[in-house]
Amino acid sequence: MRPGHFRGDLSLLRQGIRVAAGFGFHSVEGLVSVVELLEHSVYEAHSLAIGPSGFSFVLLNPPLRMGAFSAVRLFWNGAAVPADAAFIRPGGTTTAIPFSAVRRETPVTIPIGRRTVFLARPESRSPGRQRVRLELQSVAIPPLVWFEFADVAREEPPGP
């Protein structure tokens, strides 16, 4: 675990304790249920798949964030996936756009309410529970939108 990640977890814990002290433990339980609801409404459960060529997952993209993104970053178990080894296939399209092609001049728009597929070839893959973090740099405010989830990757058969 990286020290910065640990610091972020401690900060979240500290804030949870403040909420519990100020408003009671039921408030913390309520916040946790909201976070779980958001995770389940954004990430398509059990869509994380791993195969010989890499991994993929699906975001359902409910209307939580609108707009275009000028950069996309992906982390696989804390390690950054190179931008030329990660791709996005926005809802309804068949063309995978490499993260390296997403810039301020050529932003990517993730359609609201449509399944968006993310594909990547991380440098290392291992079986078991995986942690994925997706960062989207918005051309608007707030500048950085991120989403993180953990899931057990299902095996995909080798392609043709």
Contacts in CASP RR format, 6 or more apart in sequence:
PFRMAT RR
TARGET T0000
AUTHOR 0000-0000-0000
METHOD contacts of the structure
MODEL  1
MRPGHFRGDLSLLRQGIRVAAGFGFHSVEGLVSVVELLEHSVYEAHSLAI
GPSGFSFVLLNPPLRMGAFSAVRLFWNGAAVPADAAFIRPGGTTTAIPFS
AVRRETPVTIPIGRRTVFLARPESRSPGRQRVRLELQSVAIPPLVWFEFA
DVAREEPPGP
2 78 0 8 1.000
5 78 0 8 1.000
16 28 0 8 1.000
16 31 0 8 1.000
19 27 0 8 1.000
19 28 0 8 1.000
19 31 0 8 1.000
20 27 0 8 1.000
20 28 0 8 1.000
38 64 0 8 1.000
39 149 0 8 1.000
41 60 0 8 1.000
41 62 0 8 1.000
42 59 0 8 1.000
42 60 0 8 1.000
42 61 0 8 1.000
42 62 0 8 1.000
42 64 0 8 1.000
42 147 0 8 1.000
43 57 0 8 1.000
43 58 0 8 1.000
43 59 0 8 1.000
43 60 0 8 1.000
43 147 0 8 1.000
43 149 0 8 1.000
43 151 0 8 1.000
44 57 0 8 1.000
44 58 0 8 1.000
44 59 0 8 1.000
44 60 0 8 1.000
44 115 0 8 1.000
45 151 0 8 1.000
46 151 0 8 1.000
46 154 0 8 1.000
47 56 0 8 1.000
47 57 0 8 1.000
47 58 0 8 1.000
48 55 0 8 1.000
48 56 0 8 1.000
48 57 0 8 1.000
48 130 0 8 1.000
48 132 0 8 1.000
48 151 0 8 1.000
48 152 0 8 1.000
48 153 0 8 1.000
48 154 0 8 1.000
49 55 0 8 1.000
49 56 0 8 1.000
49 57 0 8 1.000
49 153 0 8 1.000
49 154 0 8 1.000
49 155 0 8 1.000
49 156 0 8 1.000
50 125 0 8 1.000
50 127 0 8 1.000
50 130 0 8 1.000
50 153 0 8 1.000
50 154 0 8 1.000
50 155 0 8 1.000
50 156 0 8 1.000
51 125 0 8 1.000
51 155 0 8 1.000
51 156 0 8 1.000
51 158 0 8 1.000
52 158 0 8 1.000
52 159 0 8 1.000
53 121 0 8 1.000
53 159 0 8 1.000
54 119 0 8 1.000
54 120 0 8 1.000
54 121 0 8 1.000
54 122 0 8 1.000
54 125 0 8 1.000
55 76 0 8 1.000
55 119 0 8 1.000
55 120 0 8 1.000
55 122 0 8 1.000
55 125 0 8 1.000
55 130 0 8 1.000
55 153 0 8 1.000
56 117 0 8 1.000
56 118 0 8 1.000
56 119 0 8 1.000
56 120 0 8 1.000
56 156 0 8 1.000
57 117 0 8 1.000
57 118 0 8 1.000
57 132 0 8 1.000
57 151 0 8 1.000
58 115 0 8 1.000
58 116 0 8 1.000
58 117 0 8 1.000
58 118 0 8 1.000
59 110 0 8 1.000
59 115 0 8 1.000
59 116 0 8 1.000
59 118 0 8 1.000
59 134 0 8 1.000
59 147 0 8 1.000
60 113 0 8 1.000
60 115 0 8 1.000
61 91 0 8 1.000
61 110 0 8 1.000
61 111 0 8 1.000
61 112 0 8 1.000
61 113 0 8 1.000
61 114 0 8 1.000
61 115 0 8 1.000
61 116 0 8 1.000
62 112 0 8 1.000
62 113 0 8 1.000
63 112 0 8 1.000
63 113 0 8 1.000
65 136 0 8 1.000
65 138 0 8 1.000
65 145 0 8 1.000
66 112 0 8 1.000
67 109 0 8 1.000
67 110 0 8 1.000
67 138 0 8 1.000
67 139 0 8 1.000
67 140 0 8 1.000
68 107 0 8 1.000
68 108 0 8 1.000
68 109 0 8 1.000
68 138 0 8 1.000
68 139 0 8 1.000
68 140 0 8 1.000
69 102 0 8 1.000
69 107 0 8 1.000
69 108 0 8 1.000
69 109 0 8 1.000
69 110 0 8 1.000
69 136 0 8 1.000
69 137 0 8 1.000
69 138 0 8 1.000
69 139 0 8 1.000
69 145 0 8 1.000
70 102 0 8 1.000
70 103 0 8 1.000
70 104 0 8 1.000
70 107 0 8 1.000
70 137 0 8 1.000
70 138 0 8 1.000
70 139 0 8 1.000
71 99 0 8 1.000
71 102 0 8 1.000
71 103 0 8 1.000
71 135 0 8 1.000
71 136 0 8 1.000
71 137 0 8 1.000
72 83 0 8 1.000
72 86 0 8 1.000
72 88 0 8 1.000
72 99 0 8 1.000
72 102 0 8 1.000
72 108 0 8 1.000
72 134 0 8 1.000
72 135 0 8 1.000
72 136 0 8 1.000
72 137 0 8 1.000
73 80 0 8 1.000
73 83 0 8 1.000
73 99 0 8 1.000
73 134 0 8 1.000
73 135 0 8 1.000
73 137 0 8 1.000
74 80 0 8 1.000
74 81 0 8 1.000
74 86 0 8 1.000
74 99 0 8 1.000
74 118 0 8 1.000
74 120 0 8 1.000
74 132 0 8 1.000
74 133 0 8 1.000
74 134 0 8 1.000
74 135 0 8 1.000
75 81 0 8 1.000
75 131 0 8 1.000
75 132 0 8 1.000
75 133 0 8 1.000
75 134 0 8 1.000
75 135 0 8 1.000
76 120 0 8 1.000
76 122 0 8 1.000
76 125 0 8 1.000
76 130 0 8 1.000
76 131 0 8 1.000
76 132 0 8 1.000
77 126 0 8 1.000
77 130 0 8 1.000
77 131 0 8 1.000
78 131 0 8 1.000
78 133 0 8 1.000
79 122 0 8 1.000
79 123 0 8 1.000
79 124 0 8 1.000
81 120 0 8 1.000
81 121 0 8 1.000
81 122 0 8 1.000
81 123 0 8 1.000
82 123 0 8 1.000
83 98 0 8 1.000
83 99 0 8 1.000
83 100 0 8 1.000
84 98 0 8 1.000
84 99 0 8 1.000
84 100 0 8 1.000
85 120 0 8 1.000
85 121 0 8 1.000
85 122 0 8 1.000
85 123 0 8 1.000
86 98 0 8 1.000
86 99 0 8 1.000
86 118 0 8 1.000
86 119 0 8 1.000
86 120 0 8 1.000
86 121 0 8 1.000
87 96 0 8 1.000
87 97 0 8 1.000
87 98 0 8 1.000
87 99 0 8 1.000
87 118 0 8 1.000
87 119 0 8 1.000
87 120 0 8 1.000
88 96 0 8 1.000
88 97 0 8 1.000
88 99 0 8 1.000
88 102 0 8 1.000
88 108 0 8 1.000
88 110 0 8 1.000
88 116 0 8 1.000
88 117 0 8 1.000
88 118 0 8 1.000
88 119 0 8 1.000
89 95 0 8 1.000
89 96 0 8 1.000
89 97 0 8 1.000
89 116 0 8 1.000
89 117 0 8 1.000
89 118 0 8 1.000
89 119 0 8 1.000
90 97 0 8 1.000
90 108 0 8 1.000
90 109 0 8 1.000
90 110 0 8 1.000
90 111 0 8 1.000
90 114 0 8 1.000
90 116 0 8 1.000
91 110 0 8 1.000
91 111 0 8 1.000
91 114 0 8 1.000
91 115 0 8 1.000
91 116 0 8 1.000
91 117 0 8 1.000
92 111 0 8 1.000
92 114 0 8 1.000
92 115 0 8 1.000
96 117 0 8 1.000
96 119 0 8 1.000
97 108 0 8 1.000
102 108 0 8 1.000
104 139 0 8 1.000
107 139 0 8 1.000
110 116 0 8 1.000
110 136 0 8 1.000
118 134 0 8 1.000
127 153 0 8 1.000
128 152 0 8 1.000
128 153 0 8 1.000
129 150 0 8 1.000
129 151 0 8 1.000
129 152 0 8 1.000
130 150 0 8 1.000
130 151 0 8 1.000
130 152 0 8 1.000
130 153 0 8 1.000
131 148 0 8 1.000
131 149 0 8 1.000
131 150 0 8 1.000
132 148 0 8 1.000
132 149 0 8 1.000
132 150 0 8 1.000
132 151 0 8 1.000
133 146 0 8 1.000
133 147 0 8 1.000
133 148 0 8 1.000
134 146 0 8 1.000
134 147 0 8 1.000
134 148 0 8 1.000
135 144 0 8 1.000
135 145 0 8 1.000
135 146 0 8 1.000
136 144 0 8 1.000
136 145 0 8 1.000
136 146 0 8 1.000
137 143 0 8 1.000
137 144 0 8 1.000
138 144 0 8 1.000
138 145 0 8 1.000
END
